[in-house]
Amino acid sequence: MSVLDTIEKIEKDGLEFIHNAATSEELDAVRVAILGKKGSLTQILHSMRDIPKEMKAEVGKSANIARKAVEEAISAKSEELSQKELEAKMSAEAIDVTLPGRVRPIGTRHLIANVQSQICDIFVGLGYEIVAGPEVETQYYNFEALNTPPDHPSRGLQDSFYVVDASGAKTNVKGESNVLLRTQTSGVQIHTMEDRKPPIYIVAPGKVYRKDVPDPSHLPQFTQVEGLVVDKGITFGDLKGTLDYFCKKMFGPDRKTRFRAHYFPFTEPSVEVDVSCGICHGEGCRFCKGTGWLEILGCGMVDPNVFGFVDIDPDEYSGFAFGMGAERIACLKYNVPDLRMLLDGDMRFLRQF
């Protein structure tokens, strides 16, 4: 076969391959096979020095004509394939605007944080101020200044998480260091009374830690909200009225409250507050253990001995304090039977409250 016949065959076969190419990849393979560095037509052009002199002009002209025809065919086919591929991609990625959109869930605060905010908002509405304090405390602020003697059971290792005291300070309680994770946010009251003079109206929310075994009504870590009022002329009637108002705002205007005598080291007299059961409305059920009442918090008038630690004159000022667990309030408000459920990662506590 002569060189001219070879060129003609390359052009004819190339145009046929180009016409049949179904994708851009197939078309590019044809281009490389004919016009690439090692392509069939390129090899002929590179071998022109071996062509007889009298045929060079004719072979060169024929090769250039074939090259131009192949390039034009490739360009036209490439435009055609690009348009088809674009249409196919647009069809595959098309959005049906008549379909409903995908709703992304909106994140919310956990039930515990939500209830803590509700508690604080109620007291802020009464003119209280929100304050905070350290979670790692000394015995003085966690116990001593709160009128808790060294032999009080709550100071034993079975109830509190003690940590190593790097200060080297000596302790007067056998088996304890001087530093611990706070068991109550009541220490914030002492810090506040040291830093400012009455009148004082504060609430102190925060995490507290106790060596309790988790069960339906106890957790080793929970959120406590403490309150303190110190002013002239504060009476037990102010305490009752304030907490009755709180219970009605938190649980509903139809809920009743009752006050039962109790003991706390830093208040005297001390009481526990119950709210009527929201399920049986005081008739008695399994949730309230047949009593019709649910315990929600402890409180009392500030013991005059506590004022002695912060240089406040008990003859001039009086006050009351209260403390409640946000987790317990949450369970009672929303009828959750077990405190541990709040910590199990149940997404309903993020979606429904």
HELIX and SHEET records of a PDB file:
HELIX    1   1 VAL A    3  ASN A   20  1                                  18    
HELIX    2   2 SER A   24  LEU A   35  1                                  12    
HELIX    3   3 SER A   40  HIS A   46  1                                   7    
HELIX    4   4 MET A   48  ASP A   50  5                                   3    
HELIX    5   5 LYS A   53  ALA A   92  1                                  40    
HELIX    6   6 LEU A  111  VAL A  124  1                                  14    
HELIX    7   7 GLN A  139  ASN A  142  1                                   4    
HELIX    8   8 GLU A  144  LEU A  146  5                                   3    
HELIX    9   9 PRO A  153  ARG A  155  5                                   3    
HELIX   10  10 GLY A  187  ASP A  195  1                                   9    
HELIX   11  11 PHE A  236  PHE A  251  1                                  16    
HELIX   12  12 PRO A  304  PHE A  309  1                                   6    
HELIX   13  13 ALA A  326  TYR A  334  1                                   9    
HELIX   14  14 LEU A  339  LEU A  343  5                                   5    
HELIX   15  15 ARG A  348  ARG A  351  1                                   4    
SHEET    1   A 7 GLU A 129  ILE A 130  0                                        
SHEET    2   A 7 ILE A 200  TYR A 209  1                                        
SHEET    3   A 7 GLN A 221  ASP A 231 -1                                        
SHEET    4   A 7 SER A 318  GLY A 325 -1                                        
SHEET    5   A 7 TRP A 293  VAL A 302 -1                                        
SHEET    6   A 7 THR A 267  SER A 276 -1                                        
SHEET    7   A 7 THR A 257  PHE A 264 -1                                        
SHEET    1   B 3 VAL A 136  THR A 138  0                                        
SHEET    2   B 3 VAL A 179  LEU A 181 -1                                        
SHEET    3   B 3 TYR A 162  VAL A 163 -1                                        
END                                                                             
